[in-house]
Amino acid sequence: QVHLVESGGGLVQAGGSLRLSCAASGSIFSINTMGWYRQTPAKERDLVASITSGGSTKYAASVKGRFTISRDNAKNTVYLQMNSLKPEETAVYYCKAFQTMTTRTYWGQGTQVTVSS
């Protein structure tokens, strides 16, 4: 079993920055793609960014140039640096991981990000 715990959310002003962290524990071997998703109050959950075990990254078009996803396998942690935040990006941000050995997908509990105008 893989356990994902997100942290780093909070309240920031528009234009501010936050760095989210997702720490993985348990049977963390063979984890490939990890990603960040966000769920707005309208309950839509969308991909924000993803990163493979090899370091390849993808971003939603709306966050390119402002967000950066990174990975530290020594610490079993993935990060999301969010800059120039906008009020409409207020959401619960969830960490997701896919484990190839078990073909299972795991989700964290989420961390709240609130961007004030």
Buried (B, 14 or more C-beta within 10 A) or exposed (E): EBBBBBBBBEEBEEEBEBBBBBBBEEBBEBBEBBBBBBBEEEEEBEBBBBBBBEEEBBBBEEBEEBBBBBBEEEEBBBBBBBBEBBEEBBBBBBBBBBBEEBEBEBBBEBBEBBBEE
